[in-house]
Structures are given as structure tokens and as C-alpha cells.
Amino acid sequence: MIRHREAIFSTSRPWHLLFARVKRKPLVSEGGVNIDLDVQNRPAELRFRLTRVGVTGVKKPVRVRRPNTTTTLTTEFDIYVDLPSTMKGSHLSRNLEVVSEIVEEGVREPVESLEALSSDIARRLLDRHEYANCSEVRSRADYFLERKTPMGKRTTERYHLIAHAQAQRDSPMTVTKSIGVEVVGMTACPCAMETIKHQLDADGRLQGSEIPIITHNQRNLTRLLLEVPEALDVEADDLIDMVEDSLSAPTYEILKRGDEAELVERAHAQPRFVEDVVREILARLMKRYGDFPDETRVHVTSESEESIHKHNALAERVTTFGELRK
């Protein structure tokens, strides 16, 4: 065997002639993808339509136009289309191509908003996926605003922006878009406050004091998502203000002693259940966007991490402006 190998490799024949008879089947045909290798287009063994097929956790820098400036958001995308029962798989690389193209365009010209970007991606997905009837895009980004602590110190606080968009292959194509925020704040429990107030009064220790009664507090995460009707605008900063004003108090990254005392007193002066937080937000939405059409959808969720229990408290409303007006 060794002598045979030596004979082969010691031959005086040129290498290109030695392997001339080896012919490989091209991976790509002249007209595009070789149909034998396009596994996604093969018939599905089990004929069930899939509602969403796509990619998640795609991170891209997005330049967004803001009043008098431009900001860059590190944005994470989840991108989907539906899949008919006749196809084995979806062409996922097309999702990534669409996002990359739009982000590259944004380098030259910033996008108007995160929800506008998401709706543009949703439209282009249906252009690329000719077999799909609907597409969906979910995006999320860190967002920073300058705030003042209770004692007036300037600070930069972190929030989350969220945007959703869905496109439907109708005639013509229909696209809905939503903008939302996630805000971390503070709630003070009204129930424990009333119980303590009753006990202090019964013991003769209340004595008409106007100082807020003690209670237990929770870190609260509230999420607001609002559909943006065609030809109308929603400012994300306004949504953040609505949520913070609906809580017992905001929270801050850095607080000195005077700030802490002021913040805790403020929270106890405005005790709120998670139910109160959701209803306050709904009321503020109706007042701020009272001209929005009845079919405008809104989704509010408020969850408090309980400090004296091992569970959390949550309240939610998914509705339309028309239902809220009844």
C-alpha cells in the first residue's frame, strides 16, 4: 500500500491531468439556486400552516431623528413571516437582508421613528417572501432621558422603547404599527397604609398628623404599547411621562440622602395598586389622544415585585379606544 501511494505521488503527470476526471456538481446553477439544494421549497411532510417563522435577537445600530438632533439606538429585532402548509421551510436569510439594507440606508438618512422603521421592514418582508401572507416585526432598544432628582440634581435615566409592526398581503397591503415604552418605577401599597393608619388611630398615636403613613413599597415595571394610526404621530417621551406620573414615584440610578427622603415621602403621598397604575395610564391616554379613532389598540401591563410576599402583583388591560369611550 505504501509503495502504491508513493507511485501515485511520484508520477510525472501534471496535477490537473491527474484529477481531470473528477467532476463536481455545481452548488449554484446559472439561473440562481439549484433547485435540488433549495430544501426550504421542498414539500412539507406534514401539511400544517405555521403562524410565525423567523429570526430573533438580531441586533443593529439604528439612527433615529429626534427634535434638533439624531440619536443612535442599539436595537434588537425579532422578524417573522407566516409559512404555508406546502413549504418545508422559510428563507430566513431574506429577513436579515431586509434589516441590513434598511440599516445601511439609515446610515445615510436617519429614520423618523422606531415604529416607522419596523413597519418598513414588515412591508419589505412580504416583497421578499412571495409565499407569505403576513409579516411581523418586534423591536426593542435602550433609551436614555435626562431627568432631575427630587433635590434638583441632573441625571440620565434608562428606559426601553418597543415597537411592533404587522403587514397583511391584502389589496392593497395593510400595515399596522405600534410604539411603546417600558418604565421602572415605584409603588406604595394603599392597603397596608390604611391598616397601619387604623391601628395608629385606635391606639391614639395618629393625632391628626398629615405626614404620610408608612407602608411597604415595590419596584414596579409598567409596559405601555399604543397603536399609531395612519397620518398621526405619538412621541415616546410623552408615553414615558404618562407612565411615570401614574406610579407612586419614579426611580433613579443615583440618589443622595436628601433625594431618598424626598422620593420616599412622595411615593407615600401617592399610594397605588397595580390596578390604579393601569387605570391612571388609560385615563391619561384618553385625555392626551382623545382624537384617535375607535379602532386604535392599546395594551397596558403593570407588575410590582412585592416586598413582603414571595409573589408579584400584576394588572393588565388590552383594549381599543372605542371600548374605553363606552
Beta strands, then each sheet from edge to edge (+ up, - down):
strand 1: 28-29
strand 2: 32-33
strand 3: 50-66
strand 4: 69-83
strand 5: 134-148
strand 6: 154-168
strand 7: 174-188
strand 8: 217-227
strand 9: 249-250
strand 10: 297-305
strand 11: 312-320
sheet 1: 1+ 2-
sheet 2: 3+ 4- 5+ 6- 7+ 8- 10+ 11-
sheet 3: 3+ 4- 5+ 6- 7+ 9-
end
